[in-house]
C-alpha cells in the first residue's frame, strides 16, 4: 500500500509535515491545524481519528509531532516507536522518491524533531 505524501518546508527546527490528498475538505489527520499552529485542534482531530484507525502511521506521526511541539517528548517518542513496531508503509514524495513510514519515524527519533504525515 502506498500513500501519497507532500512535504512542506520546515523552519526553525520544525520537521517537515507531510500531507496526502491535499484536496480533501476534511482535515482528519490534523495536518492543516498543525501547519497553522493550532496544536490543540490538531490533537483533538488526530485523537478522534485514532479511535477509528489506531494504527495508521500518519496519525501516529502527526500526534507525535503535536506532542513534541507541546513539550511531551516521552509521548512523542513512544508514538515514533509505535510506528516502527508496525509494518513499514511506502509513501510517495513529490519528487517521485519513495520513503517509508519507518524512515520518517527514525528521522524524527534521530533529530528529535517532529515528523507529521497524513493520508
C-alpha positions in Angstrom: 0.0 0.0 0.0 1.3 3.4 -0.9 0.3 6.8 0.5 0.9 10.0 -1.4 2.8 12.4 0.7 3.7 16.1 0.1 6.3 17.7 2.3 6.2 21.3 3.4 9.5 23.0 4.1 10.1 23.4 7.8 11.6 26.3 9.7 13.4 26.7 13.0 13.9 23.1 13.7 10.3 22.0 13.0 10.2 18.9 10.9 8.7 18.5 7.5 4.9 17.9 7.8 3.5 15.5 5.2 0.1 15.8 3.6 -1.6 13.3 1.3 -4.7 14.1 -0.6 -4.3 17.9 -0.1 -7.7 18.5 -1.9 -9.6 16.6 0.9 -12.0 19.0 2.5 -11.9 17.4 5.9 -8.6 17.5 7.9 -8.9 14.1 9.5 -5.2 13.9 10.2 -4.6 17.3 11.8 -2.2 18.3 9.1 -3.8 21.7 8.3 -4.2 22.5 12.0 -0.6 21.6 12.7 0.6 23.7 9.8 -1.5 26.6 11.0 0.0 26.3 14.5 -3.4 25.2 16.1 -2.0 22.3 18.0 -5.0 21.8 20.3 -7.3 21.4 17.3 -4.8 19.1 15.6 -4.6 17.0 18.7 -8.4 16.7 19.1 -8.8 15.7 15.4 -6.0 13.2 15.5 -7.1 11.6 18.7 -10.6 11.2 17.4 -9.4 9.7 14.1 -7.1 7.3 16.0 -10.1 5.9 17.9 -11.2 4.6 14.5 -7.8 3.9 12.9 -5.4 3.4 15.8 -2.5 2.0 13.8 -2.4 4.4 10.9 1.2 5.6 10.8 0.4 9.1 9.5 -1.8 9.7 12.5 0.8 8.4 14.9 3.4 10.6 13.3 1.2 13.7 13.4 0.2 13.1 17.0 3.9 12.6 17.9 4.6 15.9 16.2 2.0 17.6 18.3 3.3 16.0 21.5 6.9 17.1 20.6 5.8 20.6 19.9 3.9 20.8 23.2 6.8 19.5 25.3 5.6 16.0 25.7 8.7 14.3 24.4 8.2 10.9 26.1 4.8 10.5 24.5 6.2 11.6 21.1 9.0 9.1 21.3 6.5 6.3 22.2 4.5 7.1 19.1 7.5 7.1 16.9 8.5 3.8 18.4 4.9 2.5 17.7 5.3 3.4 14.0 8.5 1.3 14.0 6.6 -1.6 15.6 4.1 -1.7 12.7 4.9 -2.8 9.1 6.6 -0.1 7.1 4.3 1.8 4.7 5.7 3.3 1.5 5.0 6.9 0.9 5.5 8.8 -2.3 7.3 12.2 -2.2 6.5 15.0 -4.7 10.0 14.4 -6.2 8.9 10.9 -7.1 11.1 9.4 -4.4 9.5 6.9 -2.1 10.2 6.9 1.7 8.8 4.5 4.3 7.0 5.4 7.5 9.9 3.8 9.3 12.3 6.2 7.7 10.2 9.1 8.9 10.0 7.8 12.4 13.7 7.1 12.5 14.5 10.6 11.3 12.3 12.1 14.0 13.9 9.9 16.7 17.3 10.8 15.4 16.9 14.5 15.1 14.4 14.9 18.0 12.2 16.9 15.7 8.6 16.1 14.8 7.5 14.4 11.6 3.9 14.6 10.6 2.1 12.7 7.9 -1.4 12.3 6.6 -3.4 10.3 4.2 
